């Protein structure tokens, strides 16, 4: 598995935690920033990462901003992306099993680093169930291709 990760200024600390987690798990990743403490625009980080996941350069992507909302909205504008905004472990598992989410968004101002690590670990290690969910995900893909 190869993961792209990025944050804006509001998600720098949790991004570092998730990078440490992926190192511990032996997961290959590439960090796309930001490397600043001053305000930046989240689409400048979310959109390129989402595009890299959508075109197959990366298997999954993780985005962090203050709330996770802006990053998830931006990422979901890219065809082929199913970015889930998650702030609990149950939803992290469900969005992989049921929605085949290929991107995860979290908010550093909403959750702490320990919970963010748990969410990311569950999301990264949970497989898509397919089966009854395949038709639902297929409808999303079909709509995108109209």
Steps between C-alpha positions, in 0.01 A plus 500: 500500500618850413339800675508871420462731800461876532368767731450871510630711788220373727603136472879497520526331842264212428661453158829435678328248732351313204836497320657346814221240507553408136874468561427265793261298282749480212266685263658687211385862482586837354442829684365787289517769771437758618820597675378818665330642803337786312165490329483322162210398275390138554403438134865552405580183695180296475451517124848385389495209747150399391610511136798274577269246668243524219759438228649201683834644608394425860261241640359725772524855628476666840421870546497704820387857558340677796164327466557263208199652329677717245745227404222244453286736292793585274615138461151382412493736200753270329341226292561158653556623854293385793643705786344435839514755781550286810532583869427160657631146463164343410457731200859436389427128483157543341614736227761250384271195527188657352608798288846392377625847594836571345570816696470590868457852637535597866493824700782582738282749688233232546698195616831442673806317374426170680153465349630613159756217509230244591273624222778493242616153607150354471438677169833385355452136604132446423404341167200580285229233541350533153193277476181691572701824509633460146173610339494819711860595428437409136217753483739773614754398238231491230380849592856634476530356150186672363 
